[in-house]
Amino acid sequence: MGACEPQFIKAGKNARERRIAVLETPGKAPALLWLSGFKSDMSGTKAVALAEYGAARGQAVVRFDYSGHGQSGGDFEDGCVSDWLEEAEAVVDRFCPGETILVGSSMGGWIALLLALSRRATGKIKGLVLIAPAVDFTEELMWTQRFTEEIRQTILSEGRWAQPSAYGDEPYVITRKLIEDGRRHLLLDDPLHVGAPVTILQGAQDPDVPASHARRLVEALPLDDVTFSLVPDGDHRLSRPQDIELLLRAVNNLVGKHA
């Protein structure tokens, strides 16, 4: 299997079965599992930089595309947090048998936390690096804070609303399914305990996930070892060379504790 040729696994059952594309860089533990953001995929700048970091030092790196994203099957509008978490669980169970560090960007930060909680009993999740973690974003950052009553009514009556994107020509379609399913996975209302060190990297100039939102996550993790790094001129993507350097340094710090 070539380095750029994905493997495909199945997630879900019966009519809900999805074909998920996975890229694996073989190497030593702890494995690094990349979790992309909403409408992002495993070919993005940060994901590729992580894979290159792993290849250079012989560290296992696993990347995948959620259903409806990238090279995976499925329609984006059919997807929701439950589906994407189920796919992350299938990937970590199959490709990360030993110690694993989760690296999640934006929505991937939310998925990473949900995954760490669902697999806490295994003891194999040894750390999380979260970049602009969009925890509870469907409710906190969309429905409650940014959607007007008109937008809410459109979603409720028509089942979807096309939100203009600052990161591409095509709009983000927000579905009623996504909003309602997101409510099943909200984390910020209660204290969390993932049982592993958590590093949060946050841009102070992030227009999508405010720094105050990331600080709420810090406060929600009273029992865990949390490091919070605020990049004064950083945006949501944190994909500049200096941002990538910060990310890889954070990953390297966690890897060093378990190598």
N, C-alpha and C positions, 0 to 999 in steps of 0.2 A: 504494500500500500504506500503510494508516494506521499511525501510530506504535505502536498496540497490537495490530495484526493481524499475526500471524507469517507468515513465508514457510515453506514446507516443502520440505525436500530429502530425498534418499534416501541412506542409508548402509548398507553391507553388500551382500551379493549373494545372489541366488536366495532360498532359504527363510529366510535370515538378514537380508533387507532390512528396514530400519526407516525409518519416516517421522519426520523430526526437525524440530521447530519452532524457527525462528530469528527473533529480533527484531533489526533493524538500525537504528541511529541514524547516518545518513550524516554524514560530516565528514572532516576532514583527518587525515593520518597524524601520529604513529603511531596505529593503531587499538588500541582496548582490547577485549580478548576476555575476557568473564566466564565462569568455570568454577565451577559450583555444587557444593555438597556432596552427600553421600549422602542421598537422599530429599528433597533441596531442589530448588528450581526457579528460573527466571530472573525470577520476580516477587517475590523476597524483598527485604527492606529494603536490603541492601548492593547488590544488583544494580540495583535501581531508582535508588538514590543515584548509582551509577556512570553510569547512562544519563542522569540529569539533569545530572550534571557535564559529560558529553560534549555534550549539547544546548546547555548554557549557553555553552560555549566553542568550539562547532563542531568537536568532536573525534569521530571515528568510534568508535562503541561497538557491539559485537556480543554478543548473549546468545543462548543456546540451552538447550533442555531435553534431557537425556540420554533415551534410550529408557526407557520405563517411568516417566518423571518428567513432571510438568507437562502440557504440551499435546502432547508427542510421543507417537507410537504405541508399541506394545509392552507387554509385561507386565513389571513390575518384577522378578519372580522369575526371569525369563529372562535378565536382564542381568548383566554382569560388567565388570571393569576393562577387558578387551580391547575389549569392545563400546563402552564409553563413551569410551575413547581413540580408537578408530576414528572415532567420531562427531565428536570434537573435531578430529581431523585433517581430516575432510571439511569442517567449518565453516571452519577457519583457511585451508584451501587455496582455498575458494570466495569467502569474504567478506573475507579479509584479505590482499590481494595484495602489500601493501607492508610497511613496518615495523610491528611489532606488539608490544604489551605485554600479557602474560598476567596476569590477576588471578583467583586461585583461592582458594576458601574450603573449609577442611576437606578432604574427599576431592578437591575441586577443586584443592587445592594439589598433591596427588599427580599428578593428571591433568596439571596445568600443567607439572610437571617432566618427566613422560614425553613430553609434547608438545614441550617445548623441546628435549629430547634427540633426538627423532625428526626434528625440523625444523632442527636445528643447522646442517646443511650449507647451508641456504638463506640463512643470515645475516640473516633478517628478524625473528627474535625478539630484541628489544632490551631486555627487562627482564621481571622477574616480581615481582609483589606477592602474597605468600602469607599468608593469614589462618588461624591455627591449623592449619597444614598437617598433614593426617593421612596422611603418607607411610607406606606399608606397613601401613596400619591393619588390614587383614584378618588379617594374621599377627601383627604386633607388639602391637596394641591389643585385638584380639579373641581369636584362637586361643590365643596363648601366655600373655598376661597375665590375661585376664578370664574366659575360658570355663572352666568346671569340666569334669572328666572326663565327667560326666553329659551336659553340653551337647555336648561334642565327639562323644560316642557317638551322641547323637540326630541330629546333623548327618550323621554318617557312615552311620547305618543308615536314617534316614528322608529324608535329602537336604535337610532344612530345619529351622530352629528359629526361633520367633517371639520376638524380643527386645523386652521392654517399652521404650517410647520416653519420654524425658523431655520431648520437644518436640511431642507430639501424642497423640491418643487411640489411633491405630492402632499396633500394634507394628512394629518393623523385622523383616522376615523375612530371616534369614541363610541362604543356601543353600550346599550343598556345592560347587556350581559356582563361587560367588563366592570361597570360601576357596581352592579349588584353582587357579583362574585367577589370583588375586592373587599366588600364588607365582611366577608367570611375570614379574612386574613389580617385584619387590622392589629397592629402591635403596640402603638404608642400610648394606649389608654392604661396599660398595666406594666408593672416592672417586668423586665426580661432577664433571663439568665441563660446565655448560650454556652457557658462553660469553657470559653477559649478567649485568648486576647483578641481585641478588636481595634483596628486602626482605621480612622475616618479621615479622609482627605477631602477638603471642602473649599471651593472658591468663594471668596467674599463678594465677587461680582456676578455670582450665578443668578440669572433671572428666572430659572425654572425651579430650582430647589434652594430656597433661601438658607443662609447660614443658620438662621434661627431654627429652622426645621432640623438641621443636622444636630444642633445643640440639644434639641428635645430628645433625640435618639441617645445622646450621651447620658442625659439624665434618666433615661429609661433602662439603662444598663448598670444599676448600682452595684451589682455583685461581680462584674467582670472587669478585667484590666483593659481600660479604654484609653487610647491615644488619639487626640483630636488635633489635626494640623489644618490651620486656616491659611489659604494662599491669598494674600491681600488683593492681587490683581487677577486672580483666577476666575474663569468663567465656568459654565456647566461642564463642558467637555473635558477640561484639564488634559489636553492632548498636545500642548506645546512641548518642545524638548526638555525644558526645565520641569514641567509637570510629569513627564514620563520618567525623568530621573528620580523625582520624589516618589513616584509609585514604585519603581523598582527597588529603591532603597528601603521602602516600607516592607515590600515583599521579602527582600533579602534579610531583613532583621528577623522576621518570623521564621524564615527557612533556617537561619543560623541557630535558632533555639531547638530545632528538631532534626537537623541533618545528622 
